[in-house]
Amino acid sequence: MQKVKSTKVLRRIVVRNSPIHGRGVFALRAIAKGTRILEYKGKVITDKEADRRFGKLHENSSHTMLFSVDDGLVIDATRGGNSARWINHSCAPNCEIEEKTHRVFIEARRNIRPGEELAYDYNLQIGEKHTKKAKKDHECLCGAKACRGTMLGEDE
């Protein structure tokens, strides 16, 4: 009788409660700088469809699981999404986004230690001037030394 080799895959990440906000994604083992950790998955829809589905729902909330990509398209992680939707924002991120033809990948921008929460800079753009109210509505809770206090990026 022939023995079958076990090809146990070691998980790199886990979703659990986060000190930053709600749920978060954490490294289970060391992740080297430059490693593609996972893809941000979900149903690809148009900006117009995203506004129709979520415009009123998110009107007074900064919480969203939508990721804008090229050509007026959006990845809706509420439908067919994966663990990437739980990655939080940080002003001192250990991950970065790599976009390739309507796909979004999360990559390590530095070495990540086991137990460390994964985060990238959301650099949110809201289509209007970034007023004090808008910044407060998109408040950052990352706790980084150089925290800018908001998840919004540069003024549009």
Disulfide bonds with the S-S distance in Angstrom:
none
